[in-house]
Amino acid sequence: MKSWERQIRLYSGLVLAAYIIPHMLNHALGVFSIDWMESMRQTLSPFWDSFIPKYLLYMSFTVHFIMALYRLYQRRSLKMPTWEWVQTIFGLSIVPLLVGHAIATRGAAEIGGLDPNYWYVLTGTSLKTAYLFKMPLLIIVVWVHLVFGLHFWLRLQNWYLNSLPIWLILSVSIPVLSLCG
């Protein structure tokens, strides 16, 4: 794989991580209160809803996905280590898992002029049985894909290896708390 392709995937993935990690931490606030979740959403939303960050996020998602498909296309063989299979399958499954959530929230905001607050999202999720399984699965799939990506990017850094137990605790506790919230 060429260096520029790797860099594009890395930077687009880092933009996605910059959105996903606070989003998951916001879900975790639900352990304490939906009002806390909503308060944090109102703090984060103005940034991500502004023109440049919003389109940077959309472009990063699109580019990251296309580059992953391109990487698969370039392979001479599908022989990969297990972690890479998991990374690839989870990454490709994000789109079908995310589409309903994206339409219900971003579509409601952009087309319907609705504010997709946490009361709206949680009510909608609880009314459709499939979402009670799909949303936790989405959280797990996105998080595993993200953690694998960050781990295999940072694994050669001494500071990262020295603090690996802390990262392991965070990589498990954030999605657990997010699911509980």
Salt bridges, closest charged atoms under 4 A:
GLU38 OE2 - ARG41 NH2 2.42
ASP49 OD1 - ARG106 NH1 3.30
GLU84 OE2 - ARG71 NH2 3.87
GLU84 OE2 - ARG75 NH1 3.01
GLU110 OE2 - LYS54 NZ 2.83
GLU110 OE2 - ARG106 NH2 2.99
ASP115 OD2 - ARG41 NH2 3.07
